[in-house]
Amino acid sequence: MAKAPRIALVTGATQGLGLALVKGLAQRLDAGDVVYATGRNEARLKEITTELSGSRAHVRGELFDVAEPERAQHLADLLAERHGGVDIVFNNAVMGVAPEDDQRTVVGAFAEVNNFGTTRVLRAFGPRLRDGGRMIVVASALGTLSYLAPVLHDRFDELSTLDEVDAAVGAWRDAVEDGSAFGGPWPAFVNIPSKIGQVAAVRTLAAQRRQDDLARGVLIASVCPGMMNTRLSQAWWDVRDAATPDEAAVPLLDLVFRPVDPGQYGELVRHGQVLPWRPAGAPAEHRAPPRKAG
Ligand SMILES: NC(=O)c1ccc[n+]([C@@H]2O[C@H](COP(=O)([O-])OP(=O)(O)OC[C@H]3O[C@@H](n4cnc5c(N)ncnc54)[C@H](OP(=O)(O)O)[C@@H]3O)[C@@H](O)[C@H]2O)c1
């Protein structure tokens, strides 16, 4: 019996790591498989599909601004209608901040793209993942509780639902917007709570689906690509010697094409290794004391 075509989708695929993931998927998947390069710039998507028209798998462009509340669900439904489901999803899109940005002004849009955009993708595409599927959220090594003051750990630890994750992110965003986050225990760099929120979302969804997913050969995980030379990092550092997006994409693609390691399920993975969610010596039952009410 002929194998069903595999369907992959990458968010934020117009440049940087997202584009490298599209290229890598198009090389590693087979003829007849489809890779959806998605983004918010239609002209750029057209250029990419033209450039990659000679790849093994077929590359298609699809408009997807992850900040649009209804778009993830709409696209998941569209792919289900066209193909019956989806096999590989890379949630990669990111809104960067620059050193000169006023974090209070940008944090609303930042959380909308990077965090609520992520939970919308998880909610929309999670139920559409076929047996053997992969749902990978591109986060960062900054996305662990080690980067957060212990008094804040329980905001993101062991949450039961994605709504709770969104509420935790929303409370942090509000604290940045009204200024109460400054001078308190929150990290000064908005990327840290945001990446912790992404990793927490993956952990939360994975805890709900673990048994069933492992039985079906499905992997849900977050990943750290390591430092790369992209527009995002160029705003902050001299990254001329950092990995290219193509180089950084290799371990992420390996994760997708190798058999599932149950030890990586739901975890944050960098170069094939799990990064601990909690700091050493802080198991769940000994984590930060509960917050006072109110
Ligand atoms: N660069 C690093 O060193 C580094 C390190 C650790 C983790 N990461 C993570 O790796 C991932 C990729 O980062 P990168 O460095 O490749 O970033 P990048 O070069 O800035 O690319 C970001 C991509 O996201 C897209 N995007 C932005 N807002 C969007 C929206 N609302 N809807 C859909 N797409 C949107 C951008 O599209 P436009 O072209 O339209 O702007 C672009 O295609 C991110 O999750 C990032 O946090 C990066």
The ligand as a MOL file (V3000), in Angstrom:
LIG
                    3D

  0  0  0     0  0            999 V3000
M  V30 BEGIN CTAB
M  V30 COUNTS 48 52 0 0 0
M  V30 BEGIN ATOM
M  V30 1 N 18.7580 33.6620 17.0420 0
M  V30 2 C 19.1660 33.0370 18.1240 0
M  V30 3 O 20.3560 33.0740 18.4870 0
M  V30 4 C 18.1840 32.2210 18.9270 0
M  V30 5 C 18.6300 31.6390 20.1180 0
M  V30 6 C 17.7480 30.8600 20.8570 0
M  V30 7 C 16.4450 30.6880 20.4090 0
M  V30 8 N 16.0360 31.2730 19.2490 0 CHG=1
M  V30 9 C 14.6610 31.0320 18.7970 0
M  V30 10 O 14.6780 30.5340 17.4810 0
M  V30 11 C 13.4500 30.9020 16.8200 0
M  V30 12 C 13.7510 31.5470 15.4770 0
M  V30 13 O 14.4930 32.7210 15.7190 0
M  V30 14 P 15.3300 33.4470 14.5630 0
M  V30 15 O 16.5870 33.8690 15.1970 0
M  V30 16 O 15.3320 32.6190 13.3450 0 CHG=-1
M  V30 17 O 14.4050 34.7540 14.3470 0
M  V30 18 P 14.2950 35.7430 13.0770 0
M  V30 19 O 15.4440 35.5740 12.1600 0
M  V30 20 O 13.9950 37.0920 13.6540 0
M  V30 21 O 12.9910 35.1910 12.3250 0
M  V30 22 C 11.7510 35.2590 12.9700 0
M  V30 23 C 10.6700 34.7780 12.0350 0
M  V30 24 O 9.4120 34.9130 12.7240 0
M  V30 25 C 8.5310 35.6270 11.8640 0
M  V30 26 N 7.4660 36.3460 12.5760 0
M  V30 27 C 7.5660 37.4250 13.3680 0
M  V30 28 N 6.3430 37.7910 13.7940 0
M  V30 29 C 5.4540 36.9110 13.2410 0
M  V30 30 C 4.0580 36.7620 13.2980 0
M  V30 31 N 3.2750 37.5960 14.0000 0
M  V30 32 N 3.4780 35.7350 12.6300 0
M  V30 33 C 4.2440 34.8840 11.8960 0
M  V30 34 N 5.5650 34.9880 11.7800 0
M  V30 35 C 6.1720 35.9880 12.4580 0
M  V30 36 C 9.4220 36.5500 11.0710 0
M  V30 37 O 8.7210 37.0070 9.9430 0
M  V30 38 P 9.0450 38.4240 9.2010 0
M  V30 39 O 10.1300 38.0960 8.2170 0
M  V30 40 O 7.7320 38.7670 8.5660 0
M  V30 41 O 9.4660 39.3890 10.2720 0
M  V30 42 C 10.5840 35.6160 10.7480 0
M  V30 43 O 10.2510 34.7690 9.6800 0
M  V30 44 C 12.7070 31.8100 17.7900 0
M  V30 45 O 11.7400 31.0840 18.4850 0
M  V30 46 C 13.8140 32.2840 18.7180 0
M  V30 47 O 13.3590 32.6940 19.9840 0
M  V30 48 C 16.8690 32.0380 18.5050 0
M  V30 END ATOM
M  V30 BEGIN BOND
M  V30 1 1 1 2
M  V30 2 2 2 3
M  V30 3 1 2 4
M  V30 4 1 4 5
M  V30 5 2 4 48
M  V30 6 2 5 6
M  V30 7 1 6 7
M  V30 8 2 7 8
M  V30 9 1 8 9
M  V30 10 1 8 48
M  V30 11 1 9 10
M  V30 12 1 9 46
M  V30 13 1 10 11
M  V30 14 1 11 12
M  V30 15 1 11 44
M  V30 16 1 12 13
M  V30 17 1 13 14
M  V30 18 2 14 15
M  V30 19 1 14 16
M  V30 20 1 14 17
M  V30 21 1 17 18
M  V30 22 2 18 19
M  V30 23 1 18 20
M  V30 24 1 18 21
M  V30 25 1 21 22
M  V30 26 1 22 23
M  V30 27 1 23 24
M  V30 28 1 23 42
M  V30 29 1 24 25
M  V30 30 1 25 26
M  V30 31 1 25 36
M  V30 32 1 26 27
M  V30 33 1 26 35
M  V30 34 2 27 28
M  V30 35 1 28 29
M  V30 36 1 29 30
M  V30 37 2 29 35
M  V30 38 1 30 31
M  V30 39 2 30 32
M  V30 40 1 32 33
M  V30 41 2 33 34
M  V30 42 1 34 35
M  V30 43 1 36 37
M  V30 44 1 36 42
M  V30 45 1 37 38
M  V30 46 2 38 39
M  V30 47 1 38 40
M  V30 48 1 38 41
M  V30 49 1 42 43
M  V30 50 1 44 45
M  V30 51 1 44 46
M  V30 52 1 46 47
M  V30 END BOND
M  V30 END CTAB
M  END
